[in-house]
């Protein structure tokens, strides 16, 4: 089994959305705080570019919903 980075797919998904929240998340992602959204073995987690940066709840929640649709559960929710 191999890890897969979903950041690019998530970014493309957001660009297709026409909502205020998706635009807000894209603006936050443009600051390059997230290195990758890793999916592996039915779980997912985030890798950040800076350990001191906090991910806003609205960003995390949107990623969590997206990854759930992909069939993944957040690593620390298990």
C-alpha positions in Angstrom: 0.0 0.0 0.0 1.3 3.4 -0.9 0.6 6.8 0.5 -1.3 9.3 -1.7 -1.2 13.0 -1.5 -4.7 14.5 -2.0 -3.7 18.2 -1.8 -3.8 18.7 -5.6 -7.1 17.0 -5.9 -8.6 18.9 -3.0 -7.3 22.2 -4.6 -9.0 21.3 -7.9 -12.2 20.4 -6.1 -12.2 23.8 -4.4 -11.6 25.6 -7.6 -14.7 24.0 -9.1 -16.9 25.1 -6.2 -18.6 28.5 -6.3 -19.1 29.1 -2.6 -17.7 31.8 -0.3 -16.2 29.1 2.0 -14.3 27.4 -0.9 -12.9 30.8 -1.9 -11.9 31.5 1.7 -10.2 28.1 2.0 -8.3 28.7 -1.3 -7.1 32.0 0.0 -5.8 30.3 3.1 -4.2 27.5 1.1 -2.4 30.0 -1.0 -0.3 30.9 2.0 1.3 27.4 1.7 0.8 26.3 5.3 -0.1 22.7 4.2 2.5 20.5 2.6 0.2 17.6 1.9 -3.0 15.8 2.7 -1.9 12.2 3.1 -4.2 9.2 2.6 -3.0 5.8 3.6 -4.7 2.6 4.7 -8.1 4.2 5.2 -6.8 7.1 7.3 -5.6 10.6 6.5 -3.5 13.3 8.1 -2.0 16.7 7.3 1.6 17.6 6.9 2.2 21.3 7.5 5.1 23.5 6.2 5.4 25.2 9.6 4.6 23.4 12.9 3.8 26.7 14.6 0.8 27.4 12.2 -2.7 26.5 13.4 -5.1 25.3 10.8 -8.4 27.1 11.2 -11.4 24.9 12.1 -13.3 25.9 8.9 -10.3 24.6 6.8 -9.9 21.4 8.8 -13.6 20.6 8.8 -13.8 21.1 5.0 -10.8 18.8 4.4 -12.3 16.2 6.8 -15.6 16.2 4.9 -13.8 15.9 1.6 -11.5 13.1 2.8 -14.5 11.2 4.3 -16.1 11.3 0.8 -12.8 9.7 -0.5 -13.2 6.9 2.0 -10.7 8.0 4.7 -11.0 8.7 8.4 -8.9 11.2 10.2 -6.0 9.4 11.9 -6.6 10.9 15.3 -10.4 10.2 15.3 -9.8 6.5 15.4 
